[in-house]
Amino acid sequence: MHSSGRAEILGTAYSDHDLVVFLEGAGITDHEAILEDPQRVEWRGGSAHEFHGA
């Protein structure tokens, strides 16, 4: 999560729901805008909203 000029890792999300839980825990309620903002969410290992089991 990038906010106020700093980066913070909130955790590893395995679904969009996980990410929403992390955002809510950080006090962020505007989920849709943030899920689509590459400046605020870094998707690793695939495209946004694509989750694969190990």
N, CA, C and O atoms as a GROMACS GRO file, in nm:
protein
  216
    1MET      N    1   0.085  -0.116   0.000
    1MET     CA    2   0.000   0.000   0.000
    1MET      C    3   0.089   0.121   0.000
    1MET      O    4   0.179   0.132   0.083
    2HIS      N    5   0.065   0.213  -0.091
    2HIS     CA    6   0.138   0.339  -0.097
    2HIS      C    7   0.045   0.449  -0.052
    2HIS      O    8  -0.061   0.470  -0.111
    3SER      N    9   0.085   0.520   0.052
    3SER     CA   10   0.000   0.624   0.106
    3SER      C   11   0.086   0.730   0.171
    3SER      O   12   0.181   0.699   0.243
    4SER      N   13   0.054   0.854   0.147
    4SER     CA   14   0.125   0.967   0.208
    4SER      C   15   0.276   0.961   0.187
    4SER      O   16   0.353   0.992   0.277
    5GLY      N   17   0.317   0.919   0.067
    5GLY     CA   18   0.458   0.917   0.033
    5GLY      C   19   0.537   0.802   0.091
    5GLY      O   20   0.660   0.803   0.085
    6ARG      N   21   0.471   0.703   0.146
    6ARG     CA   22   0.544   0.588   0.200
    6ARG      C   23   0.478   0.459   0.155
    6ARG      O   24   0.360   0.456   0.120
    7ALA      N   25   0.556   0.351   0.156
    7ALA     CA   26   0.505   0.220   0.117
    7ALA      C   27   0.495   0.132   0.240
    7ALA      O   28   0.582   0.132   0.326
    8GLU      N   29   0.386   0.057   0.247
    8GLU     CA   30   0.366  -0.035   0.358
    8GLU      C   31   0.304  -0.163   0.304
    8GLU      O   32   0.207  -0.158   0.229
    9ILE      N   33   0.360  -0.277   0.342
    9ILE     CA   34   0.303  -0.405   0.302
    9ILE      C   35   0.200  -0.443   0.408
    9ILE      O   36   0.231  -0.456   0.526
   10LEU      N   37   0.076  -0.461   0.363
   10LEU     CA   38  -0.033  -0.495   0.455
   10LEU      C   39  -0.046  -0.645   0.474
   10LEU      O   40  -0.103  -0.690   0.573
   11GLY      N   41   0.005  -0.722   0.380
   11GLY     CA   42  -0.004  -0.867   0.388
   11GLY      C   43  -0.011  -0.926   0.248
   11GLY      O   44  -0.002  -0.854   0.149
   12THR      N   45  -0.026  -1.056   0.240
   12THR     CA   46  -0.040  -1.125   0.113
   12THR      C   47  -0.186  -1.160   0.092
   12THR      O   48  -0.247  -1.230   0.174
   13ALA      N   49  -0.242  -1.112  -0.017
   13ALA     CA   50  -0.382  -1.139  -0.050
   13ALA      C   51  -0.388  -1.256  -0.147
   13ALA      O   52  -0.311  -1.262  -0.243
   14TYR      N   53  -0.480  -1.347  -0.122
   14TYR     CA   54  -0.501  -1.461  -0.211
   14TYR      C   55  -0.634  -1.450  -0.286
   14TYR      O   56  -0.672  -1.539  -0.361
   15SER      N   57  -0.702  -1.338  -0.264
   15SER     CA   58  -0.828  -1.309  -0.334
   15SER      C   59  -0.855  -1.160  -0.321
   15SER      O   60  -0.793  -1.092  -0.239
   16ASP      N   61  -0.948  -1.110  -0.399
   16ASP     CA   62  -0.989  -0.970  -0.385
   16ASP      C   63  -1.045  -0.945  -0.246
   16ASP      O   64  -1.024  -0.838  -0.188
   17HIS      N   65  -1.116  -1.045  -0.192
   17HIS     CA   66  -1.173  -1.030  -0.057
   17HIS      C   67  -1.062  -1.007   0.046
   17HIS      O   68  -1.076  -0.922   0.133
   18ASP      N   69  -0.953  -1.084   0.036
   18ASP     CA   70  -0.841  -1.064   0.128
   18ASP      C   71  -0.789  -0.922   0.121
   18ASP      O   72  -0.762  -0.860   0.224
   19LEU      N   73  -0.775  -0.870   0.001
   19LEU     CA   74  -0.724  -0.734  -0.016
   19LEU      C   75  -0.820  -0.632   0.045
   19LEU      O   76  -0.776  -0.538   0.111
   20VAL      N   77  -0.949  -0.650   0.025
   20VAL     CA   78  -1.048  -0.560   0.084
   20VAL      C   79  -1.037  -0.562   0.237
   20VAL      O   80  -1.048  -0.458   0.301
   21VAL      N   81  -1.015  -0.680   0.295
   21VAL     CA   82  -1.000  -0.691   0.440
   21VAL      C   83  -0.877  -0.613   0.486
   21VAL      O   84  -0.883  -0.542   0.587
   22PHE      N   85  -0.766  -0.624   0.414
   22PHE     CA   86  -0.646  -0.548   0.449
   22PHE      C   87  -0.672  -0.398   0.442
   22PHE      O   88  -0.633  -0.323   0.530
   23LEU      N   89  -0.740  -0.355   0.336
   23LEU     CA   90  -0.769  -0.212   0.318
   23LEU      C   91  -0.859  -0.161   0.429
   23LEU      O   92  -0.836  -0.053   0.484
   24GLU      N   93  -0.962  -0.238   0.462
   24GLU     CA   94  -1.052  -0.196   0.570
   24GLU      C   95  -0.977  -0.188   0.702
   24GLU      O   96  -1.002  -0.098   0.783
   25GLY      N   97  -0.885  -0.280   0.725
   25GLY     CA   98  -0.804  -0.277   0.846
   25GLY      C   99  -0.717  -0.154   0.854
   25GLY      O  100  -0.681  -0.108   0.963
   26ALA      N  101  -0.681  -0.099   0.737
   26ALA     CA  102  -0.602   0.023   0.731
   26ALA      C  103  -0.691   0.148   0.732
   26ALA      O  104  -0.642   0.260   0.720
   27GLY      N  105  -0.822   0.127   0.746
   27GLY     CA  106  -0.916   0.239   0.751
   27GLY      C  107  -0.957   0.293   0.616
   27GLY      O  108  -1.006   0.405   0.606
   28ILE      N  109  -0.937   0.214   0.510
   28ILE     CA  110  -0.969   0.258   0.374
   28ILE      C  111  -1.098   0.191   0.329
   28ILE      O  112  -1.108   0.068   0.330
   29THR      N  113  -1.195   0.271   0.290
   29THR     CA  114  -1.325   0.216   0.251
   29THR      C  115  -1.354   0.229   0.102
   29THR      O  116  -1.450   0.168   0.053
   30ASP      N  117  -1.276   0.306   0.028
   30ASP     CA  118  -1.297   0.324  -0.116
   30ASP      C  119  -1.223   0.214  -0.191
   30ASP      O  120  -1.124   0.240  -0.260
   31HIS      N  121  -1.271   0.089  -0.178
   31HIS     CA  122  -1.201  -0.028  -0.231
   31HIS      C  123  -1.186  -0.027  -0.382
   31HIS      O  124  -1.077  -0.054  -0.433
   32GLU      N  125  -1.292   0.003  -0.453
   32GLU     CA  126  -1.289  -0.008  -0.600
   32GLU      C  127  -1.179   0.078  -0.660
   32GLU      O  128  -1.103   0.032  -0.744
   33ALA      N  129  -1.171   0.203  -0.618
   33ALA     CA  130  -1.070   0.293  -0.673
   33ALA      C  131  -0.930   0.243  -0.642
   33ALA      O  132  -0.841   0.253  -0.727
   34ILE      N  133  -0.909   0.190  -0.524
   34ILE     CA  134  -0.776   0.146  -0.485
   34ILE      C  135  -0.737   0.015  -0.553
   34ILE      O  136  -0.622  -0.001  -0.593
   35LEU      N  137  -0.830  -0.077  -0.568
   35LEU     CA  138  -0.800  -0.205  -0.633
   35LEU      C  139  -0.750  -0.185  -0.776
   35LEU      O  140  -0.673  -0.266  -0.827
   36GLU      N  141  -0.793  -0.079  -0.840
   36GLU     CA  142  -0.757  -0.052  -0.979
   36GLU      C  143  -0.642   0.047  -0.994
   36GLU      O  144  -0.604   0.080  -1.106
   37ASP      N  145  -0.585   0.097  -0.884
   37ASP     CA  146  -0.482   0.201  -0.889
   37ASP      C  147  -0.343   0.139  -0.873
   37ASP      O  148  -0.305   0.102  -0.762
   38PRO      N  149  -0.266   0.128  -0.983
   38PRO     CA  150  -0.133   0.067  -0.974
   38PRO      C  151  -0.035   0.148  -0.890
   38PRO      O  152   0.069   0.096  -0.851
   39GLN      N  153  -0.066   0.272  -0.862
   39GLN     CA  154   0.018   0.352  -0.774
   39GLN      C  155  -0.001   0.315  -0.628
   39GLN      O  156   0.082   0.350  -0.543
   40ARG      N  157  -0.110   0.245  -0.597
   40ARG     CA  158  -0.140   0.212  -0.457
   40ARG      C  159  -0.135   0.063  -0.427
   40ARG      O  160  -0.111   0.024  -0.313
   41VAL      N  161  -0.159  -0.021  -0.529
   41VAL     CA  162  -0.156  -0.166  -0.509
   41VAL      C  163  -0.060  -0.227  -0.610
   41VAL      O  164  -0.071  -0.201  -0.730
   42GLU      N  165   0.033  -0.307  -0.561
   42GLU     CA  166   0.127  -0.376  -0.648
   42GLU      C  167   0.085  -0.521  -0.659
   42GLU      O  168   0.088  -0.595  -0.561
   43TRP      N  169   0.046  -0.561  -0.780
   43TRP     CA  170   0.006  -0.699  -0.803
   43TRP      C  171   0.130  -0.776  -0.845
   43TRP      O  172   0.201  -0.734  -0.937
   44ARG      N  173   0.159  -0.886  -0.780
   44ARG     CA  174   0.277  -0.967  -0.810
   44ARG      C  175   0.235  -1.106  -0.855
   44ARG      O  176   0.139  -1.163  -0.804
   45GLY      N  177   0.308  -1.159  -0.953
   45GLY     CA  178   0.285  -1.296  -0.997
   45GLY      C  179   0.169  -1.312  -1.093
   45GLY      O  180   0.131  -1.425  -1.123
   46GLY      N  181   0.112  -1.204  -1.141
   46GLY     CA  182   0.001  -1.212  -1.235
   46GLY      C  183  -0.068  -1.080  -1.248
   46GLY      O  184  -0.029  -0.981  -1.186
   47SER      N  185  -0.170  -1.077  -1.327
   47SER     CA  186  -0.248  -0.956  -1.347
   47SER      C  187  -0.340  -0.933  -1.227
   47SER      O  188  -0.363  -1.022  -1.146
   48ALA      N  189  -0.392  -0.813  -1.218
   48ALA     CA  190  -0.486  -0.780  -1.112
   48ALA      C  191  -0.605  -0.875  -1.114
   48ALA      O  192  -0.657  -0.908  -1.221
   49HIS      N  193  -0.647  -0.918  -0.998
   49HIS     CA  194  -0.764  -1.003  -0.977
   49HIS      C  195  -0.745  -1.147  -1.024
   49HIS      O  196  -0.842  -1.222  -1.032
   50GLU      N  197  -0.621  -1.188  -1.056
   50GLU     CA  198  -0.592  -1.326  -1.094
   50GLU      C  199  -0.517  -1.392  -0.980
   50GLU      O  200  -0.408  -1.348  -0.944
   51PHE      N  201  -0.575  -1.496  -0.923
   51PHE     CA  202  -0.513  -1.565  -0.811
   51PHE      C  203  -0.501  -1.712  -0.846
   51PHE      O  204  -0.594  -1.773  -0.899
   52HIS      N  205  -0.386  -1.769  -0.816
   52HIS     CA  206  -0.360  -1.909  -0.850
   52HIS      C  207  -0.316  -1.984  -0.724
   52HIS      O  208  -0.241  -1.931  -0.643
   53GLY      N  209  -0.363  -2.105  -0.710
   53GLY     CA  210  -0.322  -2.189  -0.599
   53GLY      C  211  -0.181  -2.241  -0.617
   53GLY      O  212  -0.131  -2.251  -0.730
   54ALA      N  213  -0.118  -2.275  -0.510
   54ALA     CA  214   0.021  -2.326  -0.519
   54ALA      C  215   0.021  -2.472  -0.554
   54ALA      O  216   0.127  -2.533  -0.566
   0.00000   0.00000   0.00000
